[in-house]
Amino acid sequence: MSTREANQTRMAANWHPSEGFEALADRINMGIQYAQYADKPIADGDIVDIAKRIIKRCGLFPEEYKEWITQDGKMLAQKKNLV
């Protein structure tokens, strides 16, 4: 597994809301920064896809997830300022 793949795997690891949203945001942000410093930036769409998969796997927000998908990730893009 390449370093790039390992970084994206770390970013996409399982998350549970009991860990707090900040932990998830920090993990994703660190992965974004790592990729930028490695001169292999991750496209915004790929970051949104990673976040969608994480949220879906936690299974606790089915209605919110459906709404998020219909908005095509706009919610995460707006929250990106928090990351």
N, C-alpha and C positions, 0 to 999 in steps of 0.2 A: 504494500500500500504506500503510495506516495505521501509526502508531507501534506500536500494540498488535500488529498482525499482524507487523510487523518484529521486535518483541521475541520473539514466539513462534517466528518463523522462525530467529532467532539461537539460541534455546534448543534447537531441534530439529535443528540442523546436525549433519552427520556427525561421528562420534567413533570413534576406534580405541583399543583398550586400551593401546597403546604410549604414548598421551598421558597415561595415568594416570587412575585413577578420580577423583582430586581435581580434575582439570581439568574433567571432566564435571559433578561435583557443584557446583563453583564456578560454572560457566556456568548451570546450572539455578537455583541459588540467586540469582545476580545477576538473572536474568530474573524470578524471583518477587518480589524486592525492587523491581525497576524497576516492575513492574505494581502493586505495593502503593502505591508513592510516586506513581504516576500515577492513583491512585484507581480502578484497573481490575484488582483482584485476579483471579488465575487460580484457578479451582476446583481442589481437590486431585485430583479425578478426571482433570481435563485435564492436570495436571502428571504424573500417573502415566502417562497415555496418551502424552505426549511422550517420557518416559523409555523406555517400552516400545518405541516406534518406533525410537529411537536405538539401543538395545541390539539389536533385531532386525536393523537394517540393518548393524551391524558384522559380523554373521554368524559370530562366533567362539564363541558360547555357545548353540547350538541346544537342548541338553537343559536347561540352566539357564533359558533363556527359556520353554520349555514348562512347566517347573515354576512359574515366576513367574506365567505366565498362569493356571494352574490355581489359584493362591493369590490371584488377583484383585488383584495388586499389593501384597499385604501386606508383601512383602520391602522394597519401596521405602518404604512407610510406616514400617517399623521403622528403616530407614536414614536417614529424613528427619532424625533427630536428629543425624546426622553432617554434614548439609549446612549 
